[in-house]
């Protein structure tokens, strides 16, 4: 699993810097920024969680060693070009609850 916010448990996504695992510099919390800026404008900011996508089909940057598709490949299933975790599988449930 990856995160677009500072996390001690998850790797920073490549969408922020172009490099998987590399945090923005100077460091900031993109989710906090989006929430704060939305509130200034009288808007609601909704966050979305995609806890079961392991790898997007259009991803061009290679995954890093701690990606679940590398560390627990038996949990990642291909569907529609992307890798997904099946929340009905006990191993996926255990993994999801561990963080």
C-alpha positions in Angstrom: 0.0 0.0 0.0 1.1 3.5 -0.7 0.1 6.9 0.7 -0.2 10.5 -0.6 0.4 11.8 3.0 3.1 11.4 5.6 2.9 7.8 7.0 5.2 5.7 9.1 3.5 2.6 7.7 3.2 3.2 4.0 5.5 4.2 1.1 4.9 7.7 -0.4 3.4 7.3 -3.9 5.4 8.4 -7.0 2.7 10.9 -8.1 4.1 13.6 -5.7 7.7 13.6 -6.8 8.0 11.2 -9.7 10.0 8.7 -7.6 8.3 6.0 -5.6 9.2 6.3 -1.9 10.6 9.8 -2.2 8.7 12.4 -0.1 8.2 15.9 -1.3 10.9 18.4 -0.3 10.2 20.6 1.5 8.0 18.1 3.3 4.2 18.8 3.4 1.0 16.8 3.8 -0.9 17.1 0.4 -4.1 15.8 2.0 -3.9 18.5 4.7 -3.2 21.1 2.1 -6.2 20.1 0.0 -8.5 20.1 3.0 -7.2 23.6 4.2 -7.5 25.1 0.7 -11.0 23.7 0.2 -12.2 25.1 3.5 -10.8 28.5 2.6 -13.0 28.4 -0.5 -16.1 27.0 1.2 -15.8 23.6 -0.4 -15.9 20.1 1.0 -12.9 18.0 0.3 -13.6 14.3 0.2 -10.8 11.8 0.5 -10.9 8.4 -1.2 -9.3 5.3 0.0 -8.4 2.6 -2.5 -7.1 0.0 0.0 -7.3 -3.0 -2.4 -5.5 -1.7 -5.5 -1.9 -3.1 -5.5 -0.8 -1.6 -8.8 -2.5 0.6 -11.4 -2.5 -0.6 -15.0 -1.2 2.7 -16.3 1.7 3.0 -13.9 4.9 3.7 -15.7 7.3 3.8 -12.7 8.5 0.4 -11.5 7.4 -0.6 -8.0 9.8 -0.7 -5.1 10.8 -3.7 -3.0 8.3 -3.1 -0.2 5.3 -3.0 -2.6 2.7 -5.7 -1.6 2.9 -7.0 -5.2 6.5 -7.8 -4.5 6.4 -8.8 -0.8 3.2 -10.8 -0.9 2.6 -11.6 -4.6 0.2 -14.4 -3.7 -2.2 -11.8 -2.5 -2.2 -9.6 -5.6 -4.5 -10.8 -8.5 -4.6 -9.3 -12.0 -7.9 -7.9 -13.1 -8.3 -5.4 -16.0 -4.6 -4.8 -16.3 -4.2 -3.7 -12.7 -3.3 -5.7 -9.6 -5.9 -5.9 -6.9 -6.2 -7.4 -3.4 -9.3 -9.5 -2.8 -10.8 -8.4 0.5 -12.6 -11.8 0.8 -9.3 -13.6 1.2 -8.1 -14.2 4.8 -4.5 -13.2 3.9 -5.6 -9.8 2.6 -7.8 -9.2 5.6 -4.9 -10.0 7.9 -2.6 -7.7 5.9 -5.1 -4.8 5.9 -5.7 -5.0 9.6 -2.0 -5.1 10.4 -1.5 -1.5 9.6 
